[in-house]
Structure formats: structure tokens, C-alpha cells
Amino acid sequence: MKMPTDAIRMEIRQSGVISFARFMELALYCPETGYYETRQDNVGRAGDFVTSVSAGSLFGELLAFQFAEWLAELPNAHFPLPIIEAGAHDGKLARDILNWLQARRPELYDRLEYWILEPSRNRQAWQEETLSPFAPLIRWFTGFEDLKIKRPKLDGIIFGNELLDAFPVRRLGWDAREKLWYEWGVALAGDKFGWMKMPASPSRLPSSVLQLPTSLLAVLPDNYTIEISPAAENWWREAAEALSRGRLLAIDYGFTSAEQFSPARLNGTLRAYRRHQVSADLLADPGGQDLTAHINFSALQQAGEAAGLNTDMFCTQPQFLTRILQQAATGKSFANLEAKQVRQFQTLTHPEHLGRAFRVLVQSR
């Protein structure tokens, strides 16, 4: 059986070493064999990790309420109004959002479409099965170029939930003796994958790294490691440029640029997950475990603002969801939560559960 391992070994043998970003891309997204291409059931208690969606339908219902409020702020918009989700995985979040809108906002539901940005045919098939009751509303696009053909001027909402943390990242290390950054690559040691240092061209380093104060660089330990994600920043920039009016939303693990450098994270934030166990062995079993890294929200915010967006909020997931619940309760949409909804809200917001790590960035035009 062909595995991502085969494709990775082939590329390394051809070049001697590949960037970790390329390793991560092949491990997660290699056609037909990558982790996200073959594992529909990797979310939830029986999978490798939990998400806000796997906690229950309340997360999607609260997002649906907020989306309805935002869409109401777009008078004279082109119809149908699109809600655009990127990284919809198996479609369960879309299902929760559409179920609530159909039941609670039927007048809006009749005027919208749900668009999914999804380059993978496998994941499109999973989503199509989950969303079959809403088939007339669903449209798939492989990316923003494909979407622009359909709607050059886009009024609506673009969002991703736990999307950008799975984009391939470059791993940078600090050479304390030479006072230079290098890049961690992946090479072969016999038949096994191992780390190799690669030169890091200053022209390919982000300003957040190049502009670090000399006082900080003087105390960074040797081999101190961070991650950068040009792919995530490029995606956010594309999304911002595609949006004529509306909101752009990300919910994800992440830090600000200032928070990125911490003595407690000598080896960065990259982690592997399998059966709810965290591993620092990032090169083990490509395609058999999830790989994820915290994103730089400051870089996203700057990319959006450079494209003309305004930053509406940057906050924690508990703050974001509590604000929605308070606003919705005044209109009786969530005035009396059932016991199971209370438990779901606690899971979404409690710092010992999903409330500690997730942050929310909302920008608008």
C-alpha cells in the first residue's frame, strides 16, 4: 500500500533534504494517502483529538446566530448571500449552522447559500454525505480563484474553524554562536527521517523575526525553535482581498507576535496527535498522526489590514462565545439553555477544556 512515507522518501532522495513545511504538506495532504485525505473519523472521543464541533451542536448554533446578525448588516447585498467555510472536514459544523438557521431564521435561510472551499475530492464526498439534506444550498470551490469566477464581488462571511493551524509551517532555529536563524529540514538517516539544518535566507524571513530586539536575541538559547506559516498568511490575504463587504473570521490555536517567544517553548508549538496523546516526535509515521502548530494572529491581522479590512475583535473563544450568548439571550434565541447545552458551553469555554487555547480574530469591510 502506498503511503506518504514513500513520496517523502522519494523527494528527499532527489534533493538530499526537504523543508519541514514540505514534509508536513505531504504527511497531511498527500493525495489519497495523507492524514486528512484518509481519516474521516479522526475527530472526537474515538479519534485523535477533540474540537469545538465535537463538543456538540451548540458551537455551530452560536455561530449561526452571529452570522445572521452580521448578514443583517449588509443592506442591498447581492443574493443569494454566501456563508463560506474553509476546512469543513466532514461537514458537521456546516450542518449545525444550517439546521439552526433553517429553524430560527427561515427568512434568511431562504436567501443564502453555503459555500465550501475544499480542494480535496475525498473531503468533498464526506461533506456531501453529511449535508445531503441541504443539497440545494451547498456549493464547492477549490480555492479563491475558483470562487472569484462565481462572484467577483463578494458580500458575505468567510470563516475557518481550526483551519490555519494545519497549514504547513517552516521551522526556524536560532544559532546562538553565529547569531543567525537557520531552517530545520528533514533528511534520511538510513531509512528513517531525521532533522537537518538548512540555511535560512534573510529575504525569506518575516519582519516579526527580522525586527526582534538585540536584547532578546542575546538571551535566546542555542537551537531555540519557532514556526512561521507563510501559507496561512497568504490564505488570509487572499480571503481579505476576495471580501467586498462582510466579515472574515478565524477561530484557532495561536499567539500574538509578542507572545510567540517564550522560554517555556524552546522547541516551538508544533505537536503530533494520535488517540488524544501528544507527541513531540513530529517525523514518526507520516500520514498516521496529526500535525499542528499555533498560528501568529498578529501576522494575520496585519495581512488583513494591509488588504483594507478593519479589525473588529481579537479575543479568546470564551469571550467570543459568551458575548454571542449574552446578545442572543436578550432576543430569547438562547434564553433557556437545556442541561446538555449548559454542559457544551462549559466545555467550549472552561480553561481546563477548550476555552484555554482557542482565540478568535474578526475583521470586516
Buried (B, 14 or more C-beta within 10 A) or exposed (E): EEBBBBBBBEBBEEEEBBBBBBBBBBBBBBEEBBBBBBBBEBBBEEBBBBBBBBBBBBBBBBBBBBBBBBBEEBEEBBEBBBBBBBBBBBBBBBBBBBBBBBEBBEEBBEEBBBBBBBBBEBBBEBBBEBBEEBEEBBBBBEEBEEBBEEBEEBBBBBBBBBBBBBBBBBBBBBBBEEEEBBBBBBBBEEEEBEBBBBEBEEEEBBEBBEEBEEEEBEEBEEBBBBBBBBBBBEBBBBBBBBBBBBBBBBBBBBBBBEEBBEEEBEBBBBBBBBEEEEBEEBBEBBBBBBBBBBBBBBBBBBBBEEBEBEBEEBBBBBBBBBBBBEBBEEEEBBEEBEEEBEBBBBBBBEEEBBBEBBBBBBBBB
